Amino acid sequence: RRPASVLHASLVAAGAMDDLVLDPSIRDWVLIPIFIIMFLMGILRNNVTKMMKTNEQTKRETVQHNNQLMRARRLRANAGWVPASAFAARKHYFLEKDKGVLMQKHEAPNPMSMMQDPSVMTKMMQGNMTMMVPQMIMMSVIPHFFSGFVLGKIPFPLTPSFKGMLQRGVDLKTLDTAYITSMSWYILAMFGMRGLYSILLGSGASTDDSAMMQQQMGMGQQGQPGQPPDYNKLYAAEAENMQIVEHNFMLAGAEEKLLRGGGKKAKRA
């Protein structure tokens, strides 16, 4: 049995292209339920991810390396607020040949260590399960119960190129592109609830598919998922950035500027 909205859309498309009159029950039985199901699925996935996550103790060497890199970056960012002699001393501490913090050599990570550690593969499988299993369930439930409904209309015109994105599940060539179907609403809700999750669950919520995929692919400083970063490359890049920093003291002549400003204010008074 075809939904009433699709039948009505077919009738209207066969005649004059007027605005569709949608049944208000579509809002109560299609639009709102899809939103609620998506929201509850995100809450469930966040809780399951937290339950499966294990607390690992960070190594002392890793914390020390990260603190040294953060200290060097803060020095570069705030170099203008320390005198030239203090900046030179700090720069010498980081860049002294064979003795500076950023000039020391460290053991490079073994690329095959990840393959030899079964816990890393287990974490990858758990992350893939929490990301893929809910999507597989939703992609089977939503089309089965809510396919073929027209939910609403966007209040501005669109080109026909948006038809495939906004009207999934309703194959009517004469239907205006501004109308949204139930399947398109599901996709929009899936990618548009990130802000709601961040408000209700906090910034550490495990409901962002793109962020989870980025972690799985090992983007950022790590070359492979679970592999420690190569601090030799990080230190070399930070040392190169610090060498090209030009020191301009921001407080040079601050006493004279203060006195000149105070004298002008006194004359005005």
HUCORGI-V860346 format. One record per pair of residues at least 24 apart in sequence whose ideal C-beta (glycine too) atoms are under 6 Angstrom apart, sorted by the first residue. I is the first residue (numbers start at 1). J is the second residue. D is the distance in whole Angstrom. If there is no record, write none. Layout:
i;j;d
I;J;D
I;J;D
This chain:
i;j;d
3;148;5
3;149;5
5;149;5
5;150;4
6;148;5
9;150;6
9;172;6
9;175;6
13;172;6
13;174;4
13;175;6
26;149;6
30;146;5
30;149;5
30;182;5
31;151;5
34;146;6
34;185;6
34;186;5
35;189;6
38;189;5
41;134;5
42;197;6
42;207;4
45;130;6
45;134;5
46;201;6
46;205;5
46;206;5
46;207;5
48;130;6
49;130;5
49;206;4
52;126;5
65;231;5
68;101;5
69;238;6
72;238;5
76;242;6
76;245;5
79;245;6
79;247;5
80;248;5
80;250;4
81;250;6
84;247;6
87;247;5
95;239;6
102;235;5
102;238;6
102;239;4
106;231;5
106;232;6
108;230;6
109;227;6
109;228;5
109;230;6
114;224;5
114;226;5
114;227;5
120;226;4
124;225;6
127;216;6
131;212;5
142;186;5
146;182;4
149;182;4
150;179;5
150;181;6
151;180;5
151;182;6
151;185;5
152;180;5
153;178;5
153;179;5
154;178;4
